[in-house]
Every structure is written in C-alpha cells, then in structure tokens.
C-alpha cells in the first residue's frame, strides 16, 4: 500500500484530556458521554461547528452502558445528528487503527472532514456474565473486563508482564538498564510540565474541570495528569521484579488510567480553513501493522514501524521524532536495539510509561504530542509506534511543514 496523499490534520485540530489514575477523578464518568462533553467544549474553543463533520469514528476498548448505539449517539451528543460512522476496538492499537481507518475513508472519498475520537475508562470496568445454561446449576461465566484480560491470555500465553520478561531475556535487558531509561523518561516528562505545563497546554485545557456523572456541573479541578509520581534512582533501586526470577519492576511499567483524545482529519483544502495557523501543514503519511511471535508483545512495534516507514517511502534516519506506546520500558530498549535509534531521544515530552494507559486513547495522545514536538522544531517527520494485546503492533507516520520558516 502506498502512502496517503490527501489526508491532513488542521494545526490545533486535536486535544486530549489529562489522564487520571485508576479509580481517580474520572472513575465514575461514562466514557462515551465524557468524550462528547469534552469534544463540545474543545470545538467551541476552536470555533469549529460540529456540523462541519461529514464523517467520524470512535475508538474504545471498554464497553459502557448503551454503547450499543455507538458513533451515532456520540455525534448526536456533540451536536451533529446527521453523521454515522464506526466504532473501532483494537486493544492498545485502537488509536492508530482509528486514524488509519479514517485516513483511508478520506482518501477514498467517503468523507471530507472527520472527527476521530478515542476514549476509555479502565476504572470500574464492566463485570460481564455470559449465559451457560448447560453448566452446573446453569451458573453463568463471569468476566471482569479489565482485570481478567490484563492477567490472562486466551491464546495460552503469560500475563502481559510475562511478554516483557520474554523480551528482556532474549535481548538480555537487565533491571538496571531498564531503570536508567525510566529515569530518562521522567526527565522528558518534566519538560512537558515545566513552566506551568506550557507544552501540554498546547493541546490540553488546564486546569481541567471534572464534571459530575450527569455532566451538569463541575465537581473538581485537576492541574494535569493525575496519579503521576516521579521515580528516583534510589526509589527504583528498592523495587523487586514483579515476577519471581524476572527483571521488570513496577517502576518499569505503566499504570491503568482513564481519559480521552481526539484528532480532526480532513482534506488539505479544508484543513487550511480549520487550522489555527494555515502556514503549518500536517499530513498523515502512512501506517503499518505487524504481529510478533506469541508472547513477545513488546517486540511488535519494530516490524510495524518498518512497514509504516516503507509505505511512506522514507528511512528511519529521515525521522525527526519518535513516540512509542511503551507499557514496559523494555519496549523502547528493544526498539533501540533493533533499529539503532537512540533510546534517549525518543519520547520527548512524555509517554504512556509515565502518564498512564487508558487503552484506546493512549496512542492518539502520543501522536498529538509528536505533532507539537515537530511544530516546535519547525517541521519534520514523526513516527509513532506501539504494541497491543495479541502480540500486535501498529505505527503511524506524520509530516509537519511550517511555511513560515525557510
């Protein structure tokens, strides 16, 4: 497949909520209604009417009540009852899949202006009962949506941390090396929250007003990402591996979170009219997807990235910014070992290892941060890549051009 030719992102046509810790400030907010609540406010700030969209997609991984009605319900809440669309669920690759799907639709003429929204609430996730009339006493099978899927691989593999241990063993990545990269990631996140969150305020409304579950009034205000506690060299040294005989500590992996993000995708012509600065041109170039061997999830971003770069017709040496969804710091070390990219130069301004993982929207926030990093440097090309359940990976290539600079 060739690169996308006519898919643009208006500069500033994207946003993210802060990410809130497990059972934190967003734990009781219906994720689809929350997505609509935020989208209405963010579109109003940009003076973009909801009626501008003729296409939309919603990415989510954790069901909420009445989610059966999907995207049409979301768009009706936002203020555009005339748009249909798709709900995408591909575990932690949901954002990349949603962006690729919308881009393909625009390229084929199925829409000219699309709202791509991703939102999830890992807190208070459903407990599902599956009928088993033939079971003893007719007792149903019960599944805790998040906890059971974090801990059990239906294909017979280990819990997700076990996939990181497999990679750590084969690439010979010890705990000390992992913790060194963890400390670097904290340095990079510190740059994003410096000067009263100056970098994050380029795409995030802060302080953030937390609504009540009925979305009628504000019940709290948070300054930024909730539940983020900085690691220190001394603190990390005290941590023991999660698995007996392993290398991965709690300091070397992310935490579940709640939150959402959105990106507008459109044609180049419409992007100029929706952009807060039409001199800055942002294009979605390509995507890639791959699957690593069973129980080696952290390795999957490497072939996905290579495929995306190949489709875009560029080399990794031509990439100016790399962002990864890194539920384990092992992900980044494997990527660096396999590609030669400097592990200390990827994930400037933050990553999911630090600010948490609400599943569906994680990748979208990373793409947004990557765009802003490219804008800050005056343009360039960016690569997002990340892993997902099922030992899969997806990647997206974005290009930014700033006409104000030579």
C-alpha positions, -999 to +999 in steps of 0.1 A: +000+000+000+013+035-009+014+064+015-017+086+020-017+115-004-046+138+007-051+134+044-044+164+066-047+174+102-055+211+109-029+226+132-046+228+166-074+205+155-068+180+183-070+177+220-065+154+250-078+153+285-053+148+313-051+111+321-064+103+356-052+074+377-071+042+382-102+048+404-094+085+403-112+116+392-127+101+360-136+068+375-174+074+375-177+092+342-194+073+313-166+074+287-187+080+256-207+108+273-174+122+286-159+121+251-189+141+239-187+166+268-151+173+261-155+175+223-183+200+225-161+223+247-130+219+226-147+225+193-163+256+208-129+269+219-117+265+183-149+280+169-154+248+148-191+239+145-199+202+149-218+204+116-186+207+097-180+169+100-194+145+074-176+115+089-165+103+123-150+073+142-149+064+178-122+042+193-128+025+226-120-008+243-141-009+274-179-011+270-202+014+287-239+014+292-258+019+259-226+017+239-246-004+215-257+028+199-221+037+192-209+065+170-244+079+160-251+085+197-217+102+202-222+125+173-257+134+184-244+144+218-218+166+202-244+183+180-243+166+147-271+140+144-266+135+107-233+117+108-229+079+110-196+061+115-177+033+130-166+021+165-131+007+165-117-016+192-082-030+187-069-030+223-039-006+227-037-002+189-072+014+188-060+049+182-036+040+153-063+018+138-089+046+141-066+071+124-057+046+096-094+038+090-104+075+088-075+083+066-084+055+042-120+067+041-110+103+033-085+091+007-114+071-010-138+100-008-161+086+019-157+119+038-140+152+037-139+162+074-138+136+101-137+136+139-116+108+152-123+104+189-108+078+214-119+075+250-117+048+277-123+042+313-104+014+328-117+022+362-150+005+372-150-016+341-179-040+335-183-073+351-198-094+323-219-125+328-221-150+299-250-174+299-241-211+304-274-230+305-257-263+303-233-255+332-239-270+367-269-252+381-269-230+350-243-208+366-231-181+342-195-175+333-183-142+348-155-120+334-141-088+349-134-069+317-101-052+326-085-073+353-092-107+337-078-096+303-047-080+319-039-112+336-049-139+312-041-146+275-068-167+259-042-180+234-023-196+262+004-171+269+015-155+302+001-123+317+013-092+298+043-086+321+054-121+310+057-109+274+081-082+286+101-107+305+104-129+274+118-099+255+141-089+284+155-124+285+161-127+247+176-092+243+194-095+276+179-064+292+185-062+329+167-043+356+194-016+359+193-008+322+155-006+323+156+018+353+182+040+335+157+045+307+128+050+331+147+079+347+153+094+312+115+092+305+109+111+337+133+139+326+114+141+293+080+143+310+094+170+333+100+192+302+063+189+293+050+201+327+077+228+331+066+265+332+031+256+344+025+228+319+034+251+289+039+222+264+008+203+275-013+234+273-007+235+236-032+206+232-048+202+267-071+226+285-056+230+320-066+233+348-092+207+338-127+209+352-140+175+362-178+171+356-202+152+377-216+119+363-246+137+349-223+163+332-242+192+346-217+208+370-180+208+379-172+188+410-134+191+410-104+206+391-072+189+384-039+206+374-028+179+350-023+142+348-035+126+380-016+099+398+018+106+382+046+102+408+081+107+398+107+079+401+141+084+416+172+063+412+171+054+449+134+046+448+137+024+417+167+005+433+144-007+461+119-023+438+118-060+432+108-077+399+070-084+397+077-120+386+098-144+405+132-145+388+123-117+364+136-082+357+106-059+352+096-039+383+065-018+388+088+012+381+094-002+346+058-005+335+028+018+330-004+020+351-041+018+341-057+052+336-088+070+323-091+097+297-095+106+261-082+124+230-094+134+195-079+145+162-096+161+132-087+146+098-097+162+066-086+172+031-057+197+027-082+223+015-105+220+045-075+217+069-064+252+060-098+266+069-099+248+102-063+254+112-053+280+138-023+287+116-027+276+079+011+281+074+016+249+094+006+219+073+003+185+089-002+154+069-008+117+078+016+098+056+011+061+063+005+034+088+018-001+095+008-031+114+025-063+124+024-092+148+053-106+168+057-142+177+034-154+205+041-138+239+066-112+226+043-082+226+070-055+233+088-065+200+058-059+178+063-021+173+095-028+154+081-045+123+050-022+125+073+008+123+093-006+095+062-013+075+049+023+081+082+038+070+084+016+039+049+027+029+058+063+034+089+058+013+113+070+040+140+057+062+142+059+100+172+083+095+147+107+080+125+107+111+129+136+135+107+125+164+097+091+176+069+084+201+061+050+215+033+034+234+056+017+260+036-002+286+070-016+295+103+003+292+115-030+276+096-019+245+119+011+240+151-008+246+141-035+221+132-008+195+165+009+200+185-023+198+167-034+166+167-001+147+197+018+161+175+048+171+189+065+203+167+053+232+173+086+250+160+107+221+126+090+216+095+101+237+104+137+243+078+154+264+062+122+277+049+087+270+024+062+283+050+047+306+048+079+327+013+093+323-006+061+322-026+039+298-064+042+292-060+017+263-080+033+234-068+070+235-032+063+246-018+063+210-038+093+200-023+115+227+011+103+217+005+113+181-007+147+193+024+153+214+045+142+185+029+168+162+035+195+187+071+185+191+076+187+153+059+221+152+082+233+179+113+222+159+100+240+128+087+209+110+098+174+102+086+138+102+074+118+131+069+081+138+045+067+164+046+030+171+033+009+199+022-026+209-012-041+217-027-073+231-023-103+210+014-095+203+005-070+177+018-035+168+007-005+148+026+025+136+018+059+121+040+084+102+032+121+103+048+150+085+047+187+095+057+216+073+060+252+085+057+276+057+068+304+079+103+290+080+128+286+052 
